[in-house]
């Protein structure tokens, strides 16, 4: 497992550095809104931080646990998550980005993770509020809207 984690950390770090170097010439901020390098910069910086964290955690781990693949139940969960993501992509033109995101979040929390109803509804409301607040209200990005205009 140690070798797998080190390879994954190296690949993540290399991809993050490639994104940073590939978008270096783009503007980070335009007059009143984020420029075209804003999102790639933060995604790449997040990748760098995660890669370094994985390197450190792997080097400090001395358990020597071998790499294991998911069992049948784990594979079913992975398949359900993948199907849910594809369903979200297909639903976006029909019901809008926000509603598709709400449905996916509820599917993930209630269907796959089997979390209690009230905390799942609260988490979905917070996530939806953050997405709406940042992308629609603050940045003014026109996300695909559904029949109700949201």
N, C-alpha and C positions, 0 to 999 in steps of 0.2 A: 504494500500500500504506500510505502514511503516513496518508492520510485514513481509510482503513478501520480502522487500528489506533487512531486517535484517537477515532473513533466508538465502537468496541468498548470502549475504556477508559472513555469517558464513560457508556455504557449500563451497564457493570458497576458503576461508581461510583454511579450513580443508583439502581440496584437494591439495592445494598448499603446505601445510606443509607435507602432506603425500608424495608428489613427492620429496620434499627436503630431507626428512628423508630416503626415499627409494633409492635415488641415491647418498647418502652421501659418500659411500665407493668408488664410481667410480672416475676416474681421470678427473679433470677439463681441464687439458691441457696435450697433448702428444707432444713429441719432437718438432714438427714444426706445429702442427695443433690442433684445439680444440679436447678435449677428449670426452668420452662418457657422461660426466656429464655436458658439456657446454650448450647444448640446454635445457635439463630439468631444470637446475639451472635458466636460464633466463626466461623460461616460468613460472616457479613456483614463481620467484621473481616478475614478472609482475602480476601474480595472487594475490600475497600478497598486492602489492601496490593498485591494483584495489579493493580488498576486503576492505582494510582500508579506501580508498576513499569513497566507498559506505557506510561503517559504518558511517563515519563522515558526509557525505552529508545527510544521512537518519536521523541522530540524530539532525542535524541543521535545517532540514525541518519541519516546523510547519503548513503546509497547511492542513494536514489531508485529502488529496484527496484519495477517495476509489480506490481500484484496478479495472481496467477495461480491458476487453479483446478486441482484435482488431475486427473491423467491417468486413463486407464482403470484402471490398476493401483491407484491411490490410491482411486478410487471403489469398487472391489471390496473394499478393506480397510475403508473406512468402512461399507459395507453389511454386511460380516462382523462388525464390531464391534457395530453396531446389532442384528443378529440374535442375537449372543451375549448382549447385555444383555437382550433380550426373552426369550431362552431361560432365562437366569438367573432372571428374574422368574417364569416359568412353573414352574421347577423348585423354587423355594423351598417351596411347600406340600408337595411330594412328598418331597424329600430334606433339607429344612431349610436355614436361611440359611447356616450355616457350610459345609456340603458344596457348596451351590450356588456359594458364593463361591470355594471351592477349585477347582471345575471351571471357573468363569469365568476365574480367574486363570491357570490352566494353559492354557486355550484362548487367552487373550490373549498369554501369553508364548511358548508353543510354536507355536500355529497362526498367529497374525497377525504377531507380531514375529519369529518364527523364531529364538528364542534357544536356546542349548544346554540340554540336559536338566537337568544337575545344578544350575547356577545358578538355573534356573527353579523347580526343586523347593525349593531353599533359600529363594528369595524368597517363594514361595507359603507355605512353613512360617512364615516370619517374619511375613508379613502376616496369616495366619490366627491366629497366636499373639497378635499385637497386637489384632486385632478381638475375639478371645475374651477376652483379658485385660482390655481396657478396658470392653467393653460387657457381657459376661456376668459375669466375676469381680469387677471393681471396681464398676461401676455397678449390677449386678444386674438388667439389662434382660433380659426373657424374649424372646429372638429366636425365630422359628419353628424348631422342632426337627423333625428327620426321624425315620425309623423307628428309628434307633439312639440317639435321645435327644440328639443334638448338632446 
